Amino acid sequence: MTTAQHAATAKAPARGLPIEKDEAARVLTDLMAKFTGYVGKHLPQDVLDKLAELRARETQPLSRVVYDAMFDNLEKADRLDRPCCQDTGALQFFVTAGACFPLLGELKAILGDALRQATKEAPLRHNAVETFVEQNTGTNTGTGIPWVDWEIVPGDDTCTIEVYMAGGGCSLPGAARVLMPAEGYEGVTRFVFDVITSYGVNACPPLLVGVGVSTSVETAAILSKRAILRPIGTRHPDPRAARMEVLLEKGLNEVGIGPQGLSGTCSVMGVHIEASARHPSTIGVAVSVGCWSHRRGTIRIQPDLSYEVLSHKGVRL
Amino acid sequence: MKRILTTPVASEDIADLTVGDVVYLTGTLVTCRDVGHRRLIELGQALPVSLRGNAIFHAGPIVAQDGDGWRMVSVGPTTSMRMERFERQFIAETGVKVIVGKGGMGSETAAGCREGHALHCVFPGGCAVLAATQVEAIERVEWLDLGMPEALWVCRVREFGPLIVSIDTKGNNLFEINQAMFDARKARAVAAISGEVRFIT
């Protein structure tokens, strides 16, 4: 089949695939395998910048020892080309795909293949255990892994993929609850602090804290995860939400959890809130946290499969 | 000057250490986490490696096959608190002297450390390549049927650390001390913020 025919069958706009679809799928699989491996070895620029700032602000000697180890580790991971944390997560991909992206229908299978390839090449730790069977698949793929979350953009032909690699340690504090409206945003505040000052202490702080405010547990939970995919320091467009992000961040830093919970000048890399309109009778709230080794990568792919890495500087895959 | 503990570690080698001290470990370090603990304590299966005087690491590594053997690629600590329900008995049954992990452990482990003259130490979490470069060799692997993260990887390490003593042999618990401080500060911060987020009026 010619490229032109592909473009027609995929109803892609003028910029269709330059090559056969099978070949294009192989190219994209290879690209995503390499990018996934890369994300496991290098932190994104916003995280590096924030960690450097927190390190400079840290005054406690014991906590400075920890920051030194963290930066030493990042340098070694880069130089030796190895995953900077051994827990390379149960992979999640957050896809924002144009409805006209030429490989939209193939993308889910491509991401699974890319993950199997990255598991061998990077390598990644075997982290997919089939539930009830209770056996490690050894491939990092299994029922629902990789977890792929979709947003489809009408009329667009590009695809932006967030690769997210969270260790078990920073998934453990994740929590959601539905509050009664009488508890208000004061109740949201208390919930966030309860989670971070208990389970958060062991989750490799300084943490990036995501808060979802919505109607029910699952909508709040997905928003809380999307919140930690935002670049550090970006603010919610609503002035009250943005103000609450700043208040929570300042308040959590005053708790002084420090790196690894050993106490110190700061607790968090940031607090991000994502919200939806809610049912008048409920306030769903959820917290997701990212550890200091916040392995998040963003790549934008054009319909001709050329790409741009948005999260890291100077990447060659 | 670096304080280096060498396995086998005797009770008197670590008696003077106190929470917040920084030490390094040379000798035998065995990865052992959730299922390793569960098999010994709940299922009564004997560990296939002697831990007396040695150290365990709450960790699930990435390893690579290297000829007939194995090479450590990336190995950082995992959340120690998951082993809290087993650790006191684990110390008593194995005679392990140094437990390395991440985050704090609870009062049961602290009691186990006091009774068994053992330490819990924190290796900075997420520093897995730093740790891997301090592993001289993987001497053998046991219980590989559990998969890569849960298997017991018997490692020879050299100046493995920094290890921050979080529970000492007297049962002092650094994370318990910190928690009381965090809780007091939390109450103040929540009260202050609550006054500023009364958006439902």
Contacts between the chains, C-beta under 8 A, distances in Angstrom:
chain1	res1	chain2	res2	distance
A	62	B	20	6.1
A	62	B	22	7.4
A	62	B	164	6.5
A	65	B	22	6.2
A	65	B	162	5.5
A	65	B	164	7.4
A	66	B	124	4.8
A	66	B	162	7.8
A	66	B	164	7.7
A	69	B	124	4.2
A	69	B	127	4.9
A	69	B	130	6.0
A	69	B	162	6.1
A	70	B	124	6.3
A	70	B	126	6.8
A	70	B	127	6.1
A	72	B	127	7.4
A	72	B	130	5.6
A	73	B	124	7.7
A	73	B	126	7.0
A	73	B	127	3.9
A	73	B	128	7.0
A	73	B	129	5.4
A	73	B	130	4.2
A	76	B	129	4.3
A	76	B	130	5.8
A	76	B	133	6.1
A	77	B	74	7.9
A	77	B	128	7.9
A	77	B	129	4.3
A	80	B	129	6.1
A	80	B	133	7.6
A	82	B	62	7.9
A	82	B	73	5.5
A	82	B	74	5.3
A	82	B	128	8.0
A	82	B	129	5.1
A	82	B	132	7.1
A	83	B	62	6.1
A	83	B	73	7.2
A	83	B	74	4.7
A	83	B	128	6.9
A	83	B	129	7.6
A	84	B	74	7.7
A	84	B	126	7.1
A	84	B	128	6.7
A	84	B	129	6.0
A	85	B	74	7.2
A	85	B	76	5.6
A	85	B	125	8.0
A	85	B	126	4.6
A	85	B	128	5.0
A	86	B	59	7.0
A	86	B	60	6.8
A	86	B	61	5.4
A	86	B	62	5.2
A	86	B	73	7.8
A	86	B	74	4.1
A	86	B	75	5.2
A	86	B	76	4.8
A	86	B	128	4.0
A	86	B	132	7.9
A	87	B	60	7.1
A	87	B	76	7.1
A	87	B	78	7.1
A	87	B	128	7.8
A	88	B	62	7.3
A	123	B	62	5.9
A	123	B	64	6.5
A	123	B	73	6.6
A	124	B	62	7.2
A	125	B	60	6.7
A	125	B	61	7.5
A	125	B	62	4.6
A	125	B	74	7.6
A	125	B	148	6.2
A	125	B	149	6.1
A	126	B	147	5.8
A	126	B	148	4.7
A	126	B	149	6.8
A	127	B	149	7.2
A	129	B	147	7.5
A	135	B	147	7.8
A	136	B	146	7.9
A	136	B	147	3.5
A	136	B	148	7.3
A	136	B	149	7.7
A	138	B	147	7.1
A	138	B	148	7.9
A	167	B	126	7.7
A	168	B	78	7.0
A	168	B	79	7.3
A	169	B	78	6.4
A	169	B	79	4.8
A	169	B	102	6.8
A	169	B	103	7.7
A	169	B	125	6.6
A	172	B	79	6.3
A	181	B	200	6.4
A	184	B	197	7.4
A	184	B	198	6.6
A	184	B	199	7.1
A	184	B	200	4.7
A	185	B	197	3.9
A	185	B	198	7.3
A	185	B	199	5.2
A	185	B	200	7.0
A	186	B	193	7.9
A	186	B	194	4.0
A	186	B	197	6.1
A	186	B	198	7.0
A	188	B	197	7.5
A	189	B	190	5.7
A	189	B	193	4.9
A	189	B	194	5.8
A	189	B	197	6.1
A	190	B	190	5.4
A	190	B	194	7.6
A	193	B	186	5.1
A	193	B	189	6.6
A	193	B	190	5.2
A	194	B	186	7.9
A	197	B	179	8.0
A	197	B	182	4.8
A	197	B	183	6.6
A	197	B	186	4.8
A	201	B	103	6.4
A	201	B	104	6.9
A	201	B	175	7.0
A	201	B	178	7.5
A	201	B	179	7.2
A	201	B	182	7.0
A	202	B	79	5.1
A	202	B	80	7.5
A	202	B	81	5.5
A	202	B	102	6.8
A	202	B	103	2.8
A	202	B	104	6.5
A	203	B	79	7.5
A	203	B	103	7.6
A	204	B	102	7.0
A	204	B	125	4.1
A	204	B	126	5.2
A	240	B	197	8.0
A	240	B	199	5.8
A	243	B	196	7.6
A	244	B	197	5.7
A	247	B	193	4.9
A	247	B	196	6.0
A	247	B	197	7.0
A	248	B	193	6.8
A	251	B	189	3.6
A	251	B	190	7.3
A	251	B	192	6.8
A	251	B	193	5.1
A	252	B	189	7.3
A	254	B	185	6.0
A	254	B	188	7.6
A	254	B	189	5.3
A	255	B	182	5.2
A	255	B	185	4.6
A	255	B	186	5.6
A	255	B	189	6.3
A	256	B	181	7.6
A	256	B	182	7.5
A	256	B	185	6.6
A	257	B	182	6.3
A	259	B	124	7.3
A	260	B	102	6.9
A	260	B	103	7.3
A	260	B	122	6.0
A	260	B	124	5.8
A	260	B	125	5.8
A	260	B	164	7.8
A	261	B	103	5.9
A	261	B	104	6.6
A	261	B	175	6.4
A	261	B	178	6.6
A	262	B	122	7.2
A	262	B	164	6.6
A	262	B	174	7.3
A	262	B	178	7.2
A	263	B	178	5.1
A	263	B	181	6.8
A	263	B	182	7.9
A	291	B	125	7.2
A	291	B	126	6.2
A	292	B	125	8.0
A	292	B	126	6.0
A	293	B	125	7.9
A	293	B	126	3.8
